[in-house]
Amino acid sequence: MTLIDMQYLDKAFTPEKINNKIIAFCNSINKSAKAQFIDVIPDKDAQPLECIKNVKTCTQKNGGQAVLGWAIWLHPNLYLEAEFHSIHKTLDNKLIDVTPHKDNPLKILFLEDFQIRYKNVQINNIRKNISGLKLVDRYINNINEIFKITNKGNLKYQHGKIILKGEAAKKYRKLLFEKDCIMFEMNKIGLLLINHNR
């Protein structure tokens, strides 16, 4: 049996600017919207990774509406990541992210997506290798396999901590070990690329 804390997130940053790689990535997700920087102003009682609940509470208190889409994160020199996200549109049509994030960014890059629907199930992140390295492709495939295992059947309705048993737990532990090994190599490469680009 394996107890998993699903609230673990890898290190990621809000991009400093919207470059051609980010534009192409966003267009591959939703061509009808443009990514924009949104201020992060967390509500007093808002919880990390609970954007749906946080925005619902905010709209009940203050009016406005929820806007669904994707938070765009940069893993420097390695890959771009789109995380399903909900933000608040105020009564005067201002967009605000009311959910706190790891490392407390002041802004996020947000891509609206009118086609996406939240049905109380986990939605996998979308990732794009920007390094050209096969190692990064391996890492992305590994994460997708972990998502499949931890969201199979009724597990997709669970949030926070879940319990895996038997073969699923065994496969998960193997994938997690592989992920850690790949991350170690990726971090070395990421640091080398950062130092090379200075």
KOLLOKE-201088 format. One record per residue (C-alpha): residue in one letter; x, y, z. Coordinates in steps of 0.02 Angstrom, whole numbers, plus 50000, padded with zeros to 5 digits. Each point is the difference from the previous one (the first is absolute). Layout:
residues N
aXYZ...
end
This chain:
residues 198
m500005000050000t500635017549957l499365016550073i500195014249875d499955018650032m499275006749837q500395018050050y501834998449950l500495011849859d501675001649912k500895016749992a499265011649869f499995018649964t498865012849922p500825004649833e500745017650000k499355003449825i498944992049866n501224993949867n499714990249840k500174983250087i498665004750125i498865006849863a500174983749901f499684989750157c498445010050042n499364999049821s500164981050009i498805000450147n498795013849948k500225010749845s498515011250039a500775008250154k501615009050043a500964996850160q500075014750119f500825004150165i498784999850147d500305007150174v500014987350141i498995006850147p499584985150108d498395000350100k500244999050188d499404982050017a500544993749828q501014983949993p501384995149876l499444987749863e498165003550038c499645012849865i498234993949961k499485001050183n500925016550027v499205008749851k498274993250045t500185007250176c500625016549930t498565002049877q498734995850136k500745013850110n500395013249870g499014995949843g500814997949830q500344983349920a501264986049978v501114999349846l500784983349954g501624997649908w501834996050027a501405007350105i501574999849893w501604995550093l501804999949943h501264986950055p501535009949940n500904992649849l499014983850015y498125000949969l498415010250004e498524994250101a498155004549994e499074996550162f498094999950002h499485015350100s498535010950048i500095018750034h498745013250053k499225013049884t499385014550106l498385009649972d501035013349907n500784986449889k501724999950081l500874983050003i500794995050166d500814983850059v499324997450177t500964983750029p501705000050086h501414990849912k501624991850049d501385013350013n498665013750005p500155007949826l499285017549982k499324995849827i499594984649898l499894997949812f498214994449963l499204993249842e498095000249996d499174984549929f498135001049971q499924982149939i500654991850157r498764993550129y500354994850178k499064984250049n500754997550174v501384988849932q501875003049989i500615008049838n501764995849946n501235014049964i500595003049823r501895000549976k501135004849855n501844996149989i500965015949954s501734992850026g500094987849855l500674987150125k499324982249998l500234999850189v498635013050016d498854989749890r500324985250116y499565010850150i498375006249922n499504982249953n500414994450177i498885013450077n498584995449881e500154981750052i499945005050184f498445010349965k499164985049917i500344988750150t499475012750131n498415004549904k499414982949944g498184995850032n499255008350153l501705007350049k499695014249877y498675006850118q501185000750150h501035015050050g501465001950120k500644983350064i499534983549921i500444981750035l500664988149868k500094981350027g500784984749918e500675001649823a499475018349987a501045004350154k501484990149934k499925008449830y499805017050081r501554997750109k501004994749847l499425015149899l500355011650146f501774993350015e500265002349812k499295017650014d501215004650139c501474993349899i499475009649845m499715015950102f501754998750071e500724999449824m498845013849939n500495011550143k501834997749955i499645003849818g498905014850046l501395007650105l501274997049862l498865008449873i499705014850117n501875002350027h500334998149813n498715013349956r500685013050120
end
